[in-house]
Amino acid sequence: MAKKAVEVPQADYARKYGFRDAEEPLFRAKPGLSREVVEEISWLKGEPAWMRDLRLRALEVFWKKPMPTWGGDLSGINFDEIYYYVRPTDHQVRSWDDVPQYIRRTFDKLGIPQAERQFLAGVGAQYDSEVVYHNLREELATQGVLFLDTDTALREHPELFQEYFGTVVPLADNKFAALNSAVWSGGSFIYVPEGVQVTVPLQAYFRINAEKLGQFERTLIIAEPGSYLHYVEGCTAPIYSADSLHAAVVEVIIKPGARVRYTTIQNWSTNVYNLVTKRAVAYRDSIMEWVDGNLGSKLNMKYPAVFLMEPGAHAEMLSLAFAGKGQHQDAGAKMVHAAPYTSSVVVSKSISKDGGRSSYRGLVKAYPGSVGAKASVRCDALILDDESRSDTYPYMEIDEPQVSIGHEATVTKIADEQLFYLMSRGLSEAEAATLIVSGFIEPVVKELPMEYAVEMNRLIQLQMEGAVG
Amino acid sequence: MSAPLFVIDDLHVNVEGKEILKGVNLTVERGEVHALMGPNGSGKSTLAHTLMGHPRFEVTQGRVLLKGEDILSLPADERARRGMFLGFQYPVEIPGVKVRHFLRMAVKASKGEEPSVTEFRKQLFEKMALLEMDRSFSERYVNEGFSGGEKKRNEILQMAMLEPEMAILDETDSGLDIDALRSVANGMNKLAGPHTGMLLITHYQRILNYIAPHFVHVLFAGRIVRSGGMELAQELEAKGYDWIAGKAVT
C-alpha cells in the first residue's frame, strides 16, 4: 500500500517526554574526561579512598581499550564534549514535596508520583547525575529490604557494598563498563534478605535533562536465598540536537532459590547513545528474568547476560526492540551455562520502520561439564517498509556435547494482505499496522504487569503514529 | 425513489496489465440475495477484491455505486465504514491479536464510536451463539491455527458484528465439510434481512441448497453472461460450466 512519511516523527515524543527544564544545576563538572574530573566526582561524593582509586584505575582501562567496532556506529560520540557529572540538588529527599519545583514538575508530567501511589512499593528518581528522590514502603524496610541509591549504599552499607560491587561486571569488562566504573553516579542498590518476597514492584526512573550529559548510573541488586524481587526501570530525555550518552552498569546476584525479574522500558530520545552492561549471576535453583523493552535512543547496544553458575538455575530474556527513523537497536542476550542442568530461554521481537535498523545479537555458551543444559533462542523480526533493516547475529559456543540447544529465527514483512484484511473491517492503514505490531509483540507484552503492558502498548502506538499514512 | 443499494456499472479491471473484468453490470437492492457463479479464472475473486478496494486491482473503466455514491476512489477502510463488507475466501492470520480485541476495534472503526465493554461483550456472545461458536473462540488469535471451517465462521462472525448494508461473500462455502457448510449457511440466513444486500460468490451450487438466492448470475471470462433465478444454478449443476463456455463462444 502507499506509504506517506509524516515529517514530524518525534512530535508526540516531544510533547510527552521530550520537554526540558531550564538547566539550573547546583554543580556541573567541566566537559571532557580527565583524572581531575574523576577525582572531583569522588571528592564531591565524599567517597572512601578505595572507591576513588577504583575509579582512577577504571579510567586508565577506559582510555586503553579501543572503541568496539563489532556493533553499531559509535563514531558520533565526542567524549570531550560530554558533561560527566551534573548535580541537580544538594541532597536527596523522601517526600515529593521536598523535591525542587521544576524537577517535581518533570516527574509529575512523567506520572511517577502517581504510579508510586497506585502500584509501586518503592521509587527512586534520578535526575541527571544524582538521585533526587527515594522512598520505600515502611513494611518492606522493616523486613530488612534495602532500596537506596547506590551512593547512599556506599556510605551507609560499606561492607555489603564492597563485598559485591564489581564482582559481576569487573571494571575492565569492556570499554563502557570501564567508563561507568570511572564516573558512575546514582543508580539503585537493592538488598532483599533471605526469604523475603517483594511482591509489589520497585521502580527507578532515570531522567536526563542537561544537554550533552553523560548519565552513568550503577545498579547493584542482591537477592538472598529464597527471596523474590521485581524491579522496573524507565527512562526518558529531552530532544536535543547534540548527543547524550547513557552508559549504565547493572549487576544482579541471585542466591539459591531466589527469583529476580528485572524489567526495563528504555525510551530515551533519539539523540541518546545507550551503551549498557547488564549481567546477573544465578546460583542453584534460582531464576533470573530480564524483560527488556527498547523503544528509544539513537543507538542502543545492550545484551543482558545471565551466568548460570549452579545446577537448576534458570534464565529468561524477553526482549522487545523498536527501531524507528534514525535509530539502531542492537540488542540481545547472553546466556552462559556454567553448570549442569541449567536452562535458558531467549525470546526476542524486533520491529523496524522508517529506515530504522534492529539487530539481534546474542550468545549461548555452554561450558564443558554443563551436562543436561537446555537453551532455546527465538528471534522474530518484523519489517514495516522497504527502507528498514533487520539482522540476526546468534552466536553459539557449545563445549559440552550433552546439551540441548534450539534456535529459531523469522523475519517477516508486514503483508499488504494483512493490511487489506484489517482495512476491509474499517481500520485505517495506520490502525491496521499498529494492530499487527501489537499482536507481534503480544508474547512479550503479556509478561508485563498490567500497568506496564498498557504503557508499552501506548509507546508502540506513539512510535507507529505518523509511520503509515 | 432512493438510489439502489449497490450498482456495478460497466466495470473493467486490470491485474498486472491484463484485463480480467471486461464490463461487469449488476444491481443489488436491499433485501436481495444474489449468487454469482463462475468457473476458476472467470474473475470472481478479482471482482470481490475490487469491490472492497484492494489496491492491486486497477479499475480502468466503470463505476461502483453504494447508495448512489461512487466508491471506487475510496480506500477499503472508508468503504467498510460506509457499510461494505467482504467475507474472504482466504482469511489472513493476524498473530497475537485476539478475536475479541480485533472485533472491538473493527466495530469501533466502522461505527465511529467505541462500544461499551458490557454491551460489546453481550453482543459478541449473542452473535457467537447464533453461529454456534464456543465463547473460548473469542480468546484465540485471529485465524491463527484455525481450521478451514473456523476461518469461515470467523468471517461470518465479523459480518454479524459489523452489520454491513452490502455484504460480499467470496467463496465462503469452499473448503467446508457438509456440517460446517450447514452451520455457516444458517448463520448467513439469520443475518440476511430486509435492509441488507448480499452477493454470494461461489464456484459450486451446493451452498444454494441452504441459502435461496433471489437472483443467480454466471460470470465467465470477465463478463456476466447469464442471469436468472434458482433454475439457472440447477441447470449449471446439471450441465457444468462447459455448457456456458459453449454458449459464450457462439
Boltz contact constraints between the chains, C-beta under 6 A:
constraints:
  - contact:
      token1: [A, 1]
      token2: [B, 55]
      max_distance: 6.0
  - contact:
      token1: [A, 417]
      token2: [B, 92]
      max_distance: 6.0
  - contact:
      token1: [A, 418]
      token2: [B, 92]
      max_distance: 6.0
  - contact:
      token1: [A, 420]
      token2: [B, 54]
      max_distance: 6.0
  - contact:
      token1: [A, 420]
      token2: [B, 76]
      max_distance: 6.0
  - contact:
      token1: [A, 421]
      token2: [B, 92]
      max_distance: 6.0
  - contact:
      token1: [A, 423]
      token2: [B, 76]
      max_distance: 6.0
  - contact:
      token1: [A, 423]
      token2: [B, 77]
      max_distance: 6.0
  - contact:
      token1: [A, 424]
      token2: [B, 52]
      max_distance: 6.0
  - contact:
      token1: [A, 424]
      token2: [B, 76]
      max_distance: 6.0
  - contact:
      token1: [A, 424]
      token2: [B, 80]
      max_distance: 6.0
  - contact:
      token1: [A, 424]
      token2: [B, 86]
      max_distance: 6.0
  - contact:
      token1: [A, 425]
      token2: [B, 80]
      max_distance: 6.0
  - contact:
      token1: [A, 425]
      token2: [B, 106]
      max_distance: 6.0
  - contact:
      token1: [A, 426]
      token2: [B, 77]
      max_distance: 6.0
  - contact:
      token1: [A, 426]
      token2: [B, 80]
      max_distance: 6.0
  - contact:
      token1: [A, 426]
      token2: [B, 81]
      max_distance: 6.0
  - contact:
      token1: [A, 426]
      token2: [B, 106]
      max_distance: 6.0
  - contact:
      token1: [A, 426]
      token2: [B, 109]
      max_distance: 6.0
  - contact:
      token1: [A, 426]
      token2: [B, 110]
      max_distance: 6.0
  - contact:
      token1: [A, 427]
      token2: [B, 77]
      max_distance: 6.0
  - contact:
      token1: [A, 427]
      token2: [B, 109]
      max_distance: 6.0
  - contact:
      token1: [A, 428]
      token2: [B, 77]
      max_distance: 6.0
  - contact:
      token1: [A, 435]
      token2: [B, 97]
      max_distance: 6.0
  - contact:
      token1: [A, 439]
      token2: [B, 94]
      max_distance: 6.0
  - contact:
      token1: [A, 439]
      token2: [B, 95]
      max_distance: 6.0
  - contact:
      token1: [A, 439]
      token2: [B, 96]
      max_distance: 6.0
  - contact:
      token1: [A, 439]
      token2: [B, 97]
      max_distance: 6.0
  - contact:
      token1: [A, 440]
      token2: [B, 96]
      max_distance: 6.0
  - contact:
      token1: [A, 442]
      token2: [B, 96]
      max_distance: 6.0
